[in-house]
């Protein structure tokens, strides 16, 4: 049972990292959208594009399933909710903390 708990801990950490990346991408996108930071800022643009390349394979299937809502993309929110549900299920299966 100890091995399962370690595996669940690792998976929970990975889901937390994914959630943090989604939030960082969202914040940088807002900064660009409201011209708080110029999109020509090379560092932030590279960070945003790198995170986008990492998350796009995960977000694309969600976007394909969801209805088009116009300018607002809810797929990151759906991914965060899905990751949180997965985390709770994994913790429950492993016997909890």
Secondary structure per residue as TSV (DSSP state, phi and psi in degrees):
chain	resnum	aa	ss	phi	psi
A	1	X	-	360.0	-28.3
A	2	X	H	-62.5	-39.0
A	3	X	H	-64.3	-37.4
A	4	X	H	-66.0	-39.5
A	5	X	H	-64.5	-38.8
A	6	X	H	-66.6	-42.7
A	7	X	H	-62.8	-42.7
A	8	X	H	-64.5	-41.1
A	9	X	H	-59.1	-43.1
A	10	X	H	-64.4	-44.1
A	11	X	H	-65.1	-37.1
A	12	X	H	-64.8	-42.3
A	13	X	H	-62.0	-42.3
A	14	X	H	-64.4	-39.4
A	15	X	H	-67.6	-35.5
A	16	X	H	-64.2	-39.3
A	17	X	H	-63.9	-42.7
A	18	X	H	-61.1	-42.6
A	19	X	H	-62.9	-42.3
A	20	X	H	-62.4	-42.1
A	21	X	H	-62.4	-40.0
A	22	X	H	-63.3	-43.2
A	23	X	H	-66.3	-41.9
A	24	X	H	-61.9	-44.5
A	25	X	H	-60.5	-42.3
A	26	X	H	-63.0	-45.8
A	27	X	H	-65.1	-44.7
A	28	X	H	-63.2	-40.2
A	29	X	H	-60.2	-41.0
A	30	X	H	-65.0	-41.7
A	31	X	H	-60.4	-39.8
A	32	X	H	-68.9	-44.4
A	33	X	H	-64.3	-35.9
A	34	X	T	-99.4	15.0
A	35	X	T	53.9	31.5
A	36	X	S	-72.4	-38.4
A	37	X	S	-125.3	137.4
A	38	X	-	-70.8	136.0
A	39	X	T	-62.4	-13.8
A	40	X	T	-82.2	-1.6
A	41	X	-	-65.5	107.0
A	42	X	H	-60.1	-43.8
A	43	X	H	-62.8	-52.6
A	44	X	H	-65.8	-35.3
A	45	X	H	-63.9	-41.5
A	46	X	H	-66.4	-40.9
A	47	X	H	-62.4	-46.2
A	48	X	H	-61.3	-46.6
A	49	X	H	-66.4	-37.1
A	50	X	H	-65.0	-46.5
A	51	X	H	-63.7	-39.8
A	52	X	H	-61.4	-41.1
A	53	X	H	-65.1	-34.4
A	54	X	H	-71.0	-40.0
A	55	X	H	-88.0	-23.1
A	56	X	H	-56.2	-43.3
A	57	X	H	-61.9	-26.1
A	58	X	H	-85.8	-37.6
A	59	X	H	-79.7	-30.0
A	60	X	H	-57.3	-47.5
A	61	X	H	-62.1	-34.4
A	62	X	H	-66.6	-42.9
A	63	X	H	-63.1	-35.4
A	64	X	H	-67.2	-31.8
A	65	X	H	-81.8	-39.4
A	66	X	S	-75.0	150.0
A	67	X	-	-70.1	152.3
A	68	X	-	-71.7	122.9
A	69	X	-	-108.1	15.4
A	70	X	T	86.5	-128.0
A	71	X	T	-76.7	-18.2
A	72	X	-	-96.6	125.2
A	73	X	-	-102.1	111.4
A	74	X	-	-91.8	-0.6
A	75	X	H	-62.0	-37.3
A	76	X	H	-62.5	-37.6
A	77	X	H	-64.7	-42.6
A	78	X	H	-63.2	-40.5
A	79	X	H	-63.8	-43.8
A	80	X	H	-61.4	-44.4
A	81	X	H	-61.4	-43.4
A	82	X	H	-61.8	-41.8
A	83	X	H	-66.0	-38.1
A	84	X	H	-66.2	-40.8
A	85	X	H	-63.4	-44.6
A	86	X	H	-59.0	-42.7
A	87	X	H	-60.9	-45.9
A	88	X	H	-63.3	-40.3
A	89	X	H	-64.3	-45.5
A	90	X	H	-61.9	-41.4
A	91	X	H	-64.7	-39.9
A	92	X	H	-65.0	-41.2
A	93	X	H	-67.1	-35.4
A	94	X	T	-80.6	-2.6
A	95	X	T	99.9	4.4
A	96	X	-	77.7	176.0
A	97	X	-	-100.2	360.0
